[in-house]
Amino acid sequence: MSEDFTHERLAKVERLRAAGVDPYSRGFKPTQSSESAKALLGHAERTEPVSLAGRLMVKRLQGGLVFADLRDGRGRIQLMASRSVLGDEEFARFADLDVGDIIGVTGPIFRTKRGEITVEVHSFRLLTKSLRPLPEKWHGLKDVEIRYRQRYERGFIDVETPVLQEIPGGGHARPFMTHHNSLDRDLYLRIALELHLKRLLVGGFERVYEIGRVFRNEGLSPRHNPEFTLLESYQAYSDYEDVMQLVEDLVVVAAMAADRPLETAYQGESVNLTPPFRRERMADLVLEHTGRHAVGEELNDLFEEHVEPRLREPTFVLDYPVEISPLARPREDDPRFVERFELIIFGREHANAFTELTDPIDQRARFEAQAAMRAAGNVEAHPMDEDFLRAVEYGLPPCGGLGMGIDRLVMLLTDQPSIRDVILFPVMKAET
């Protein structure tokens, strides 16, 4: 990133914040894609207002008008912002947007005199301020290391990302190390799928998921195996509230596929998997069970010792401490906590999800804090990852992310007491 460009974009971020504008906002919900919006016009002159979101690719100022191209996961569409419609202040804000910024716009669709299908911008919101100029020829992601299959579920694309990684990020765990002989370089087996999937959102995909094997160099228990199957998904223009709905749907559909009633039992203890699941803030649960007000790592320790084992029915535990959640968005009303939940059933974590952190400045500060913890001896703290930070600086759209352990879900739905019972060849202790 050139120093002049860095200073210019960072100065814009500071001016926006000083004016009360969040340059990394969330909550905007598109009603159409660029493709469906174009089809919506048909032979009509104008449509009712629609909402779209995507990356600003081209911008042309013509007197009291700004024309721009918006690119989303399905294509591109022209935008037209008018001073007479937006007013002087909002028009100036729109004109000050940079190529690469991710925005949401609302307005009717019409055809220009040249026949170009266009959205007339009646309102807009900056969703992600890009800190890096896009490459000269930006066509979305073209990383030949990543293969993706055109298999869709709810608009999600099933993808495959690297198992061998230079930096094992996306989770708190000790990795396995290996060595690449021809490159003479140490590599790690992945501990999570997160960071490469989020790079795909930067590259233009809007909904991606992967079901893959991950590896964590940890102990053995009825709940833990060093290699296990993980589902991770990332959805642009969503938050952890949307992901809760997705998790409830996944549990119901999985139970149906396993021919398991929603009112069922596990190891002789009854459970009801019918949504909606209970929702409780971690701090409230700890206060209820221990009588203590706590924050930070102390709050998480109290929760794991005194509360988690007692949660038997499906419960979304909300709003984790920021200290243990370096990739999650802070709560706007209390930045000591982040928009994160875990689904707990029978005292076990079955899913972990965030409203993802999209602010690259905050993300760098979080990684630096984690790096200091690693330097102090915490081998499970998240490592610094400059390549991921560079991707986020190009602009990560607001998104919700999910991780769900497939093996534990299978244990629950097949009434198996140990993870070893649902893995064909689990790691076992040596025979004596």
C-alpha positions in Angstrom: 0.0 0.0 0.0 1.6 3.3 -1.0 2.1 5.7 1.9 0.2 8.6 0.3 -2.7 6.4 -0.5 -2.7 5.0 3.1 -2.8 8.5 4.6 -5.5 9.7 2.3 -7.9 6.8 3.0 -7.1 6.7 6.7 -7.8 10.4 6.9 -11.2 9.8 5.3 -11.9 7.1 7.9 -11.2 9.5 10.7 -13.3 12.3 9.1 -16.2 9.9 8.7 -16.0 8.8 12.3 -15.7 12.4 13.5 -19.0 13.1 11.6 -20.7 10.2 13.3 -20.5 7.9 10.3 -19.4 4.3 10.8 -17.1 3.4 7.9 -17.5 -0.3 8.7 -21.3 -0.5 9.3 -23.7 -3.4 9.1 -27.4 -4.1 9.0 -28.1 -3.2 5.4 -30.2 -5.9 3.7 -30.2 -6.0 -0.1 -33.6 -6.9 -1.7 -32.2 -7.6 -5.1 -28.9 -8.7 -6.9 -27.7 -6.7 -9.9 -29.0 -9.5 -12.1 -32.5 -9.7 -10.6 -32.7 -5.9 -10.4 -32.1 -5.6 -14.2 -34.8 -8.3 -14.8 -37.2 -6.5 -12.6 -37.4 -3.5 -14.9 -38.8 -5.5 -17.8 -40.6 -3.1 -20.2 -41.6 -0.7 -17.5 -40.2 2.9 -17.3 -39.4 2.7 -13.6 -39.7 0.3 -10.7 -40.5 0.8 -7.1 -37.3 1.4 -4.9 -35.1 -1.7 -4.5 -31.9 -2.2 -2.4 -28.6 -3.5 -3.7 -25.1 -3.8 -2.2 -21.7 -4.4 -3.7 -18.3 -2.9 -4.5 -18.0 0.5 -6.2 -16.0 -0.1 -9.4 -16.1 3.0 -11.5 -17.1 6.6 -10.7 -17.7 9.5 -13.1 -18.7 13.0 -12.0 -20.8 15.0 -14.5 -21.9 18.3 -13.0 -24.7 17.6 -10.6 -24.6 13.9 -11.3 -22.4 11.0 -10.3 -22.5 7.8 -12.4 -20.9 4.7 -10.9 -20.8 0.9 -11.4 -21.8 -1.4 -8.6 -20.5 -5.0 -8.8 -22.0 -7.7 -6.7 -21.8 -11.5 -6.8 -24.1 -11.7 -9.8 -22.7 -9.0 -12.1 -22.7 -5.2 -12.3 -25.3 -2.4 -12.6 -25.0 1.4 -13.1 -25.8 3.8 -10.3 -26.8 7.5 -10.8 -26.6 9.9 -7.9 -28.2 13.3 -8.3 -27.6 16.4 -6.3 -31.3 17.4 -6.8 -32.4 14.0 -5.3 -29.8 13.5 -2.5 -29.3 17.1 -1.5 -25.9 18.9 -1.3 -24.6 17.1 1.8 -25.4 13.5 0.8 -24.4 14.2 -2.8 -21.0 15.4 -1.6 -20.6 12.3 0.5 -21.5 10.0 -2.4 -19.1 11.9 -4.7 -16.3 11.4 -2.0 -16.7 7.6 -2.1 -13.7 5.7 -3.5 -13.4 2.9 -6.0 -13.3 -0.3 -4.0 -15.7 0.9 -1.3 -18.5 -1.4 -0.5 -21.9 0.3 -0.3 -25.6 -0.3 -0.1 -28.0 1.8 -2.2 -31.8 2.1 -2.4 -33.8 3.6 -5.3 -35.9 2.9 -8.3 -34.6 1.3 -11.5 -34.9 3.1 -14.9 -33.3 3.3 -18.3 -31.1 6.2 -19.2 -31.4 7.9 -22.6 -28.7 5.6 -23.9 -30.7 2.6 -22.7 -28.5 1.7 -19.7 -30.4 0.0 -16.9 -29.6 2.2 -13.9 -30.4 2.6 -10.2 -31.4 6.2 -9.3 -29.8 6.5 -5.8 -32.3 7.9 -3.3 -30.3 6.8 -0.3 -27.0 5.0 0.3 -24.8 3.7 3.1 -21.1 3.1 3.3 -20.7 -0.5 4.5 -16.9 -1.0 4.2 -14.3 1.7 3.5 -11.5 0.2 1.3 -8.0 1.2 2.4 -6.2 -0.2 -0.6 -6.5 0.7 -4.3 -7.9 -2.3 -6.3 -5.4 -3.9 -8.7 -5.5 -2.3 -12.1 -7.5 -5.2 -13.5 -9.9 -6.3 -10.8 -12.2 -9.1 -11.8 -12.8 -10.6 -8.4 -10.9 -13.6 -7.1 -8.6 -15.5 -9.5 -6.5 -17.4 -7.0 -5.5 -20.7 -8.8 -4.8 -22.3 -5.4 -8.6 -22.3 -4.7 -11.0 -24.7 -6.5 -14.7 -24.2 -6.2 -17.5 -26.4 -7.3 -20.7 -24.9 -8.7 -22.9 -26.5 -6.1 -25.4 -24.2 -4.5 -27.5 -24.4 -1.2 -29.5 -21.3 -0.4 -27.2 -19.4 -2.8 -24.1 -20.7 -1.0 -21.2 -22.0 -3.1 -19.4 -25.1 -1.9 -15.7 -24.4 -2.0 -12.4 -26.0 -1.1 -9.5 -24.1 0.5 -5.9 -25.1 1.4 -5.2 -27.6 4.1 -1.5 -26.7 4.2 -1.1 -23.1 5.5 1.8 -20.9 6.3 -0.1 -19.3 9.2 -2.6 -21.4 11.1 -5.3 -18.9 11.8 -9.0 -18.7 12.4 -9.1 -20.3 15.8 -7.4 -20.8 19.2 -5.5 -24.1 19.0 -2.1 -25.7 18.8 -1.4 -26.7 15.1 0.4 -29.7 13.6 3.5 -28.7 11.7 4.9 -30.3 8.6 7.7 -29.5 6.2 7.6 -28.9 2.4 10.9 -30.4 1.1 11.1 -28.7 -2.3 10.3 -25.3 -0.9 12.3 -26.0 2.3 9.6 -24.3 4.3 7.6 -25.3 7.3 3.8 -25.4 6.9 0.9 -26.2 9.2 -2.2 -28.3 8.9 -5.2 -25.9 9.1 -7.0 -25.5 12.5 -10.0 -23.7 10.9 -11.4 -22.7 7.5 -12.2 -19.1 8.3 -9.5 -16.9 6.9 -9.5 -18.3 3.4 -13.3 -18.3 3.2 -13.4 -14.6 4.2 -10.8 -13.8 1.5 -13.3 -15.2 -1.0 -15.9 -12.6 0.2 -13.2 -10.0 -0.4 -12.8 -11.4 -3.9 -16.5 -11.0 -4.7 -18.3 -14.2 -3.6 -21.2 -13.4 -1.4 -22.1 -16.8 0.2 -19.6 -19.6 0.6 -19.3 -22.7 2.7 -16.9 -25.6 3.1 -17.1 -28.9 4.9 -13.6 -30.1 5.5 -11.2 -31.8 7.8 -9.3 -29.6 10.3 -6.5 -30.6 12.7 -5.7 -29.5 16.2 -2.8 -30.8 18.2 -4.7 -31.3 21.4 -5.7 -34.0 23.8 -8.2 -36.9 23.4 -11.5 -37.0 25.1 -15.1 -38.2 24.4 -15.6 -34.8 22.7 -12.2 -34.2 21.1 -10.3 -35.9 18.3 -7.1 -34.3 16.8 -8.8 -34.3 13.3 -12.4 -33.7 12.8 -14.9 -32.4 10.3 -16.0 -28.8 10.4 -18.6 -26.9 8.5 -17.9 -23.2 8.1 -20.0 -20.7 6.1 -19.8 -16.9 5.5 -22.6 -14.8 4.2 -22.3 -11.2 3.1 -24.8 -8.6 4.4 -25.8 -10.7 7.3 -25.0 -10.7 11.1 -25.0 -13.2 13.9 -28.8 -12.9 14.3 -29.2 -14.2 10.7 -26.7 -17.0 11.5 -28.8 -18.1 14.5 -31.7 -18.7 12.2 -29.4 -20.6 9.8 -28.1 -22.8 12.7 -31.7 -23.6 13.9 -32.6 -24.6 10.3 -29.5 -26.8 10.0 -30.2 -28.7 13.2 -33.8 -29.3 12.2 -32.9 -30.5 8.6 -30.1 -32.7 10.0 -32.5 -34.3 12.5 -35.0 -35.0 9.7 -32.3 -36.5 7.6 -31.3 -38.7 10.5 -35.0 -39.7 11.0 -34.7 -38.3 14.5 -37.7 -36.5 16.1 -37.1 -33.0 17.4 -38.3 -34.1 20.9 -35.8 -36.8 21.5 -33.2 -38.0 24.0 -29.4 -38.3 24.2 -27.9 -40.8 26.5 -31.1 -41.2 28.4 -31.6 -37.4 28.9 -34.5 -35.8 27.1 -34.0 -32.8 24.8 -36.2 -30.6 22.5 -34.5 -29.5 19.3 -37.5 -27.4 18.2 -36.7 -23.8 17.4 -36.5 -21.1 18.5 -33.7 -22.0 20.8 -33.1 -20.1 24.1 -31.0 -17.0 23.8 -29.0 -15.6 26.8 -26.1 -13.3 27.2 -22.9 -14.9 28.7 -22.7 -12.1 31.4 -26.3 -12.7 32.5 -25.8 -16.4 32.8 -22.6 -16.0 34.8 -24.4 -13.5 37.1 -27.4 -15.9 37.5 -25.3 -18.9 38.4 -22.4 -17.3 40.3 -23.7 -13.9 41.5 -20.6 -12.3 40.0 -20.3 -9.4 37.6 -17.3 -10.2 35.4 -15.8 -9.2 32.0 -12.9 -10.4 29.9 -11.2 -13.7 30.3 -12.5 -14.0 33.9 -16.1 -14.0 32.5 -15.3 -16.8 30.1 -13.5 -18.8 32.8 -16.5 -18.5 35.1 -18.9 -19.5 32.3 -16.9 -22.6 31.3 -16.6 -23.8 34.9 -19.9 -22.9 36.4 -22.5 -22.4 33.6 -21.7 -24.4 30.5 -22.0 -27.9 32.0 -25.5 -26.9 33.2 -26.9 -25.9 29.9 -28.7 -29.0 28.7 -31.4 -27.7 26.3 -30.2 -25.9 23.1 -29.0 -22.4 24.1 -27.5 -19.7 22.1 -24.9 -18.0 24.5 -24.4 -14.5 23.2 -21.9 -11.7 23.4 -18.5 -13.1 24.3 -15.6 -11.0 25.7 -13.5 -9.2 23.1 -10.3 -10.6 24.6 -11.1 -14.1 23.4 -12.7 -13.1 20.1 -10.1 -11.5 17.9 -12.1 -11.9 14.6 -15.6 -10.7 15.8 -17.3 -7.3 15.6 -17.6 -5.4 18.9 -21.1 -4.6 20.2 -21.9 -0.9 19.4 -23.5 -0.4 22.9 -20.6 -2.0 24.8 -17.3 -2.7 23.0 -16.1 -4.9 25.9 -18.2 -7.6 24.2 -18.5 -8.9 20.6 -21.4 -10.1 18.5 -20.6 -13.7 18.9 -22.6 -16.8 20.0 -22.1 -20.4 20.7 -24.8 -23.0 20.6 -24.5 -25.2 23.7 -26.4 -28.5 24.0 -25.8 -30.9 26.9 -22.9 -28.7 28.1 -21.1 -29.0 24.7 -20.4 -26.4 22.1 -22.1 -27.3 18.8 -21.7 -24.1 16.8 -19.7 -20.9 17.0 -20.6 -17.8 15.1 -19.8 -14.1 14.7 -20.8 -10.9 13.1 -17.4 -10.7 11.5 -15.0 -7.9 12.1 -14.5 -5.9 8.9 -12.6 -2.9 10.2 -8.9 -3.5 9.2 -7.6 -1.0 11.7 -9.3 -2.7 14.6 -8.3 -6.1 13.2 -4.7 -5.2 13.1 -4.9 -4.0 16.8 -6.5 -7.3 17.8 -3.8 -9.3 16.0 -1.1 -7.3 17.7 -2.7 -7.9 21.1 -2.8 -11.7 20.3 0.8 -11.6 19.1 1.8 -10.1 22.4 0.0 -13.0 24.2 1.9 -15.5 22.0 5.2 -13.8 22.8 4.3 -14.1 26.5 3.9 -17.9 26.1 0.3 -18.4 25.1 0.8 -20.9 22.2 -3.0 -20.9 21.3 -3.2 -17.1 20.8 -4.0 -16.0 17.2 -0.8 -15.4 15.1 -0.2 -12.2 13.2 -1.3 -12.6 9.6 -0.3 -9.8 7.3 -1.7 -11.4 4.2 -5.2 -11.7 5.7 -4.9 -8.1 6.9 -4.1 -7.0 3.4 -7.2 -8.7 2.1 -9.4 -7.0 4.7 -7.8 -3.6 3.7 -9.2 -4.2 0.2 -12.6 -4.3 1.8 -14.5 -7.2 3.5 -18.3 -6.7 3.2 -20.3 -6.9 6.4 -20.9 -10.6 7.0 -21.9 -13.3 9.4 -19.8 -16.4 9.8 -20.5 -19.9 11.3 -18.4 -22.9 12.4 -20.2 -26.1 13.3 -18.6 -29.4 14.3 -20.2 -32.1 12.2 -19.0 -35.0 14.4 -20.6 -33.6 17.5 -23.9 -33.1 15.7 -23.8 -36.7 14.4 -23.1 -37.8 18.0 -26.2 -36.0 19.2 -28.5 -37.2 16.4 -27.3 -40.9 16.6 -27.1 -41.0 20.4 -23.4 -41.9 20.6 -21.5 -41.1 23.8 -18.1 -40.5 22.2 -16.7 -38.8 19.2 -14.7 -42.0 18.6 -18.1 -43.7 17.9 -18.8 -41.5 14.8 -15.3 -41.4 13.3 -14.3 -44.5 11.4 -10.6 -44.4 12.3 -10.2 -42.1 15.4 -6.8 -41.4 17.0 -6.4 -43.8 19.9 -3.9 -44.0 22.8 -1.1 -46.5 22.3 -1.8 -50.0 23.6 0.1 -51.0 26.7 
